[in-house]
């Protein structure tokens, strides 16, 4: 049976509607999960769905929110503009700057960089969390991440596993132009960097917006995450704008199959909203879905799309590797410095991760239980 195709007439009008939605979302600013701007974003999507006649509600879940209280970065006597990577370790450290390329294991081989502040460059095929773990393993005191973006823009994101609390060493990101200057200074071998991060992990509430159109049989699930770093017009304002447009168009011409529209929260922190929806609807109520369309940065050009991963292919060693990437070991050692105390774990009940990740928050520990066979 040939599937019906939804055709949206009027390219100019469509472009204006999408642009208007993008402007509305950008006006909220940075929409981190658990923040007032994140709640405003959820309320906006809720209102748009309901205005289209879609039965819609909010589903909340708990997240360990990263809260920054202050930071500084100096190279020699010069202060450097930066942003703190989420779940960075906190404290005040000093060390000689050392450039380690993209921070892969081979970049450290034959070099003793214990006690250094390492400069690592962005690598689209080697995630910053892996760069961070390698720096920690090599004894670095701090990490400075060099962005690859135009106009000296600073790229940010999560650096460590949110459920493990703060990372082991401070980590910040700088723009590419500033990063090149730091790399040039590091070549001299005598530039002292001082880095300070004051942060904490505190309980927050994420909000998934779930809209439904009725029908018979398993639903088609269409989703996009609405939390962002910065204003997030590309990642993922474009996805939310398309999600709202599809919802409004499909509400005007409903088909026979039910449709679920989900604007997820907490994706940037660690896919928390998606896992919460999975836990509640697939694992909890055993709901069946015909297919899932995820709208992740649909405004990206072809050159921005590097790879696709299919979960059914994650078998054997590949599955183990993927789980290690998502849930790295959570042992923590602190560098001396004034940091705010972590909130009591008992304030963070429940979990938003699926059982396969074997993750839980308990009243006694945030740590993950051992994997099968006793391995941590």
C-alpha positions as CSV (number, residue, x, y, z in Angstrom):
1,X,0.0,0.0,0.0
2,X,1.4,3.3,-1.0
3,X,1.7,5.8,1.8
4,X,0.1,9.2,1.6
5,X,2.4,12.2,1.2
6,X,1.7,15.4,3.1
7,X,2.1,18.3,0.8
8,X,2.4,21.8,2.2
9,X,1.6,24.4,-0.5
10,X,3.1,27.8,-0.7
11,X,6.9,27.7,-0.2
12,X,7.1,31.4,0.7
13,X,4.4,31.2,3.3
14,X,5.9,28.1,4.8
15,X,9.3,29.7,5.0
16,X,7.8,32.7,6.9
17,X,5.9,30.5,9.3
18,X,9.1,28.5,10.1
19,X,11.1,31.7,10.5
20,X,8.5,33.2,12.8
21,X,8.6,30.1,15.0
22,X,12.4,30.2,15.1
23,X,12.3,33.9,16.2
24,X,9.8,33.1,18.9
25,X,12.0,30.2,20.2
26,X,15.2,32.2,20.0
27,X,13.6,35.0,22.1
28,X,13.6,32.7,25.1
29,X,17.4,32.5,25.0
30,X,19.3,29.5,26.3
31,X,16.8,26.8,27.0
32,X,18.6,24.3,29.3
33,X,16.5,21.6,30.9
34,X,15.2,22.8,34.3
35,X,15.7,26.5,33.5
36,X,12.9,29.2,33.3
37,X,13.7,29.6,29.6
38,X,13.3,25.8,29.1
39,X,9.9,25.9,30.9
40,X,8.9,28.9,28.7
41,X,9.8,26.9,25.6
42,X,7.7,24.0,26.7
43,X,4.7,26.3,27.4
44,X,5.1,27.9,24.0
45,X,5.0,24.5,22.2
46,X,2.1,23.4,24.4
47,X,0.1,26.5,23.4
48,X,0.8,26.0,19.7
49,X,-0.2,22.3,19.7
50,X,-3.4,23.1,21.6
51,X,-4.3,26.0,19.3
52,X,-4.1,23.5,16.4
53,X,-6.7,21.3,18.2
54,X,-4.2,18.7,19.3
55,X,-4.8,17.0,22.7
56,X,-1.5,17.9,24.5
57,X,0.0,17.6,28.0
58,X,3.3,18.1,29.8
59,X,5.2,15.1,31.2
60,X,7.9,16.1,33.8
61,X,11.0,14.2,34.9
62,X,14.0,14.9,37.1
63,X,17.4,15.9,35.8
64,X,20.7,16.5,37.5
65,X,21.1,20.2,36.4
66,X,24.5,21.7,36.0
67,X,24.6,25.1,37.7
68,X,27.5,27.5,37.1
69,X,28.3,30.0,39.9
70,X,31.5,31.5,38.4
71,X,34.7,30.9,36.4
72,X,37.9,32.4,35.1
73,X,40.6,31.6,32.6
74,X,44.0,33.4,32.3
75,X,47.0,32.6,30.1
76,X,49.9,34.4,31.7
77,X,48.5,37.8,32.6
78,X,45.8,37.8,29.9
79,X,42.2,36.9,30.7
80,X,40.6,34.7,28.0
81,X,36.9,34.8,27.0
82,X,35.4,31.3,27.6
83,X,32.4,29.3,28.6
84,X,32.4,26.4,31.0
85,X,31.6,22.9,29.6
86,X,28.6,21.4,31.4
87,X,29.5,19.0,34.3
88,X,33.1,20.2,34.3
89,X,34.9,19.6,37.5
90,X,35.2,22.5,39.8
91,X,38.1,24.1,41.7
92,X,41.1,26.3,41.0
93,X,44.2,24.9,39.2
94,X,47.4,26.2,37.6
95,X,49.6,24.5,35.1
96,X,51.7,25.1,32.0
97,X,49.7,25.1,28.8
98,X,50.3,22.1,26.5
99,X,48.7,21.6,23.1
100,X,47.7,18.0,22.5
101,X,46.1,18.3,19.0
102,X,42.6,16.6,19.1
103,X,43.4,14.9,22.4
104,X,43.4,11.3,21.2
105,X,45.6,8.7,22.9
106,X,48.3,8.9,20.2
107,X,48.6,12.7,20.8
108,X,49.8,12.0,24.4
109,X,52.1,9.1,23.6
110,X,55.7,9.8,24.7
111,X,54.8,13.0,26.6
112,X,54.5,13.5,30.3
113,X,51.7,16.0,30.7
114,X,50.8,15.4,34.3
115,X,49.9,18.7,36.0
116,X,49.5,20.6,32.7
117,X,46.4,22.5,31.4
118,X,45.9,20.8,28.0
119,X,44.5,22.5,24.9
120,X,42.4,20.1,22.8
121,X,40.9,21.0,19.4
122,X,37.4,20.0,18.4
123,X,37.2,16.8,16.4
124,X,33.8,15.7,14.9
125,X,34.8,12.0,15.0
126,X,36.2,12.1,18.6
127,X,33.8,13.5,21.1
128,X,34.8,16.0,23.7
129,X,33.8,13.6,26.5
130,X,36.4,11.1,25.2
131,X,38.9,13.9,25.0
132,X,38.1,14.8,28.6
133,X,38.5,11.3,29.8
134,X,41.8,11.0,28.1
135,X,43.1,14.2,29.7
136,X,42.0,13.0,33.1
137,X,43.8,9.6,32.5
138,X,47.0,11.4,31.5
139,X,47.0,13.5,34.7
140,X,46.1,16.9,33.3
141,X,45.0,19.4,35.9
142,X,42.6,21.2,33.5
143,X,41.3,21.2,29.9
144,X,40.7,24.0,27.4
145,X,38.6,23.0,24.4
146,X,39.3,24.9,21.2
147,X,36.1,25.5,19.1
148,X,35.9,25.3,15.4
149,X,33.3,27.8,14.5
150,X,33.3,31.2,12.6
151,X,33.7,34.6,14.2
152,X,35.4,33.2,17.3
153,X,32.1,31.7,18.5
154,X,32.5,29.4,21.6
155,X,31.0,26.0,21.2
156,X,29.7,24.4,24.4
157,X,28.1,21.1,25.6
158,X,28.3,18.3,28.1
159,X,31.8,17.1,29.0
160,X,31.1,14.4,31.6
161,X,28.3,12.0,32.5
162,X,25.5,14.0,34.3
163,X,24.5,11.2,36.5
164,X,28.1,10.9,37.8
165,X,28.0,14.4,39.2
166,X,30.8,16.9,38.4
167,X,33.8,15.7,36.4
168,X,37.3,15.3,37.9
169,X,39.1,18.4,36.4
170,X,37.9,21.9,35.3
171,X,37.1,22.2,31.6
172,X,36.2,25.3,29.5
173,X,35.7,26.1,25.9
174,X,37.2,29.0,23.9
175,X,36.7,30.4,20.4
176,X,38.9,29.3,17.5
177,X,40.8,32.6,17.2
178,X,41.5,32.7,20.9
179,X,42.4,29.1,20.8
180,X,45.0,29.6,18.0
181,X,46.6,32.3,20.1
182,X,46.8,29.9,23.1
183,X,48.2,27.2,20.9
184,X,51.0,29.6,19.8
185,X,51.7,30.5,23.4
186,X,51.8,26.8,24.4
187,X,54.6,26.2,21.8
188,X,56.9,28.3,23.9
189,X,56.5,25.9,26.8
190,X,56.5,28.5,29.5
191,X,52.9,29.9,29.6
192,X,51.2,29.4,32.9
193,X,47.4,29.0,32.7
194,X,45.2,29.5,35.7
195,X,41.7,28.0,35.5
196,X,38.8,28.3,38.0
197,X,35.3,26.8,37.9
198,X,32.7,27.1,40.7
199,X,29.7,24.9,39.9
200,X,27.3,22.4,41.4
201,X,24.8,19.8,40.3
202,X,21.3,20.5,41.6
203,X,17.9,18.9,41.1
204,X,16.0,20.2,38.1
205,X,12.8,19.4,36.3
206,X,12.6,18.6,32.6
207,X,9.4,18.9,30.5
208,X,8.4,16.8,27.6
209,X,5.5,18.2,25.5
210,X,3.4,15.4,24.2
211,X,0.5,15.9,21.7
212,X,-1.8,13.3,20.2
213,X,-4.0,12.9,17.1
214,X,-6.4,10.0,17.3
215,X,-6.5,7.0,14.9
216,X,-6.4,3.2,14.8
217,X,-3.3,1.0,15.2
218,X,0.2,1.8,16.4
219,X,1.0,5.5,16.3
220,X,3.5,7.3,14.2
221,X,5.9,9.1,16.6
222,X,7.4,12.4,15.5
223,X,9.8,14.1,17.9
224,X,12.4,16.9,18.3
225,X,14.2,18.1,21.4
226,X,13.5,21.7,22.5
227,X,16.3,22.3,25.0
228,X,19.3,24.2,23.6
229,X,22.7,25.6,24.3
230,X,22.7,29.4,23.7
231,X,19.6,30.4,21.6
232,X,19.9,27.2,19.6
233,X,18.2,28.3,16.4
234,X,19.9,25.5,14.5
235,X,20.2,22.9,17.2
236,X,17.4,22.4,17.6
237,X,15.1,25.3,16.9
238,X,14.9,24.1,13.3
239,X,13.7,20.7,14.5
240,X,11.0,22.2,16.8
241,X,9.8,24.6,14.0
242,X,9.3,21.7,11.6
243,X,7.6,19.6,14.4
244,X,5.1,22.4,15.1
245,X,4.5,22.9,11.3
246,X,3.9,19.2,10.8
247,X,1.6,19.0,13.8
248,X,-0.5,22.0,12.6
249,X,-0.8,20.6,9.1
250,X,-1.6,17.1,10.1
251,X,-4.3,18.4,12.6
252,X,-6.1,20.0,9.6
253,X,-6.1,16.8,7.6
254,X,-6.0,13.9,10.1
255,X,-5.3,10.4,8.7
256,X,-6.4,6.9,9.9
257,X,-3.2,6.3,11.9
258,X,-2.7,8.0,15.3
259,X,0.2,10.4,15.6
260,X,2.2,11.4,18.6
261,X,4.2,14.6,18.6
262,X,6.8,14.9,21.3
263,X,9.1,17.9,22.0
264,X,11.7,16.4,24.2
265,X,13.6,18.1,27.0
266,X,17.1,17.4,28.4
267,X,18.6,16.0,25.2
268,X,21.7,18.1,25.4
269,X,22.4,17.0,28.9
270,X,22.2,13.3,28.1
271,X,19.0,12.3,26.2
272,X,17.0,12.5,29.4
273,X,13.7,13.4,27.9
274,X,13.9,10.7,25.3
275,X,14.7,8.1,27.9
276,X,11.9,9.3,30.1
277,X,9.4,8.9,27.2
278,X,10.7,5.5,26.5
279,X,10.5,4.4,30.2
280,X,6.9,5.7,30.6
281,X,5.4,4.7,27.3
282,X,7.3,1.8,25.8
283,X,8.6,0.1,28.9
284,X,5.9,1.1,31.3
285,X,2.6,1.0,29.3
286,X,3.9,-1.2,26.5
287,X,2.7,1.2,23.9
288,X,3.6,0.3,20.3
289,X,4.7,2.7,17.6
290,X,4.7,2.1,13.9
291,X,7.8,4.3,13.3
292,X,9.8,7.1,14.7
293,X,10.8,10.3,12.9
294,X,13.4,12.3,14.8
295,X,13.9,15.9,13.7
296,X,17.5,16.7,14.7
297,X,18.9,19.9,13.1
298,X,16.9,19.6,9.8
299,X,18.3,23.0,8.8
300,X,21.8,21.4,8.5
301,X,23.4,21.2,5.1
302,X,24.6,17.9,3.6
303,X,28.2,18.6,4.6
304,X,27.1,18.7,8.3
305,X,25.8,15.2,8.3
306,X,28.8,12.9,9.0
307,X,27.3,9.6,10.1
308,X,24.1,7.7,11.0
309,X,23.8,5.0,13.7
310,X,21.2,2.3,13.8
311,X,20.6,0.8,17.3
312,X,20.0,-2.7,15.9
313,X,23.6,-2.8,14.7
314,X,25.0,-2.3,18.2
315,X,25.8,-5.9,18.9
316,X,28.6,-7.5,20.9
317,X,31.7,-5.4,21.3
318,X,30.1,-2.4,19.5
319,X,27.2,-2.4,21.9
320,X,29.6,-2.5,24.9
321,X,31.6,0.4,23.4
322,X,28.5,2.4,22.9
323,X,27.3,1.9,26.4
324,X,30.7,2.9,27.7
325,X,30.5,6.1,25.7
326,X,27.0,6.9,27.2
327,X,27.9,5.8,30.7
328,X,31.6,6.2,31.5
329,X,33.0,5.1,34.9
330,X,31.9,7.4,37.6
331,X,34.7,7.4,40.1
332,X,35.5,10.9,41.0
333,X,38.6,12.6,42.5
334,X,38.6,16.3,43.3
335,X,41.3,18.9,42.8
336,X,41.7,21.2,45.7
337,X,39.5,24.3,45.4
338,X,36.4,25.9,46.8
339,X,33.3,24.1,45.4
340,X,29.8,24.1,46.4
341,X,28.6,20.9,48.0
342,X,26.5,18.5,45.8
343,X,22.8,18.2,46.8
344,X,21.8,15.1,48.7
345,X,21.2,12.3,46.3
346,X,17.8,11.6,48.0
347,X,16.5,14.8,46.3
348,X,16.9,13.2,42.9
349,X,14.4,10.2,42.9
350,X,13.8,8.0,40.0
351,X,15.7,7.6,36.7
352,X,15.2,8.6,33.2
353,X,17.5,6.0,31.7
354,X,16.2,2.7,30.2
355,X,17.1,-0.5,32.0
356,X,19.8,-1.5,29.4
357,X,22.0,1.3,30.8
358,X,21.6,-0.1,34.3
359,X,21.4,3.3,35.8
360,X,19.7,4.5,38.9
361,X,19.7,7.2,41.5
362,X,19.2,5.9,45.0
363,X,19.0,7.5,48.4
364,X,22.5,6.3,49.1
365,X,24.4,6.9,45.9
366,X,24.2,8.4,42.4
367,X,26.6,5.8,41.1
368,X,25.7,3.2,38.6
369,X,25.5,-0.4,39.8
370,X,28.1,-2.9,38.4
371,X,27.5,-4.3,35.0
372,X,27.0,-8.0,34.6
373,X,30.1,-10.0,35.7
374,X,31.0,-7.4,38.3
375,X,32.8,-5.0,36.0
376,X,32.3,-1.3,37.1
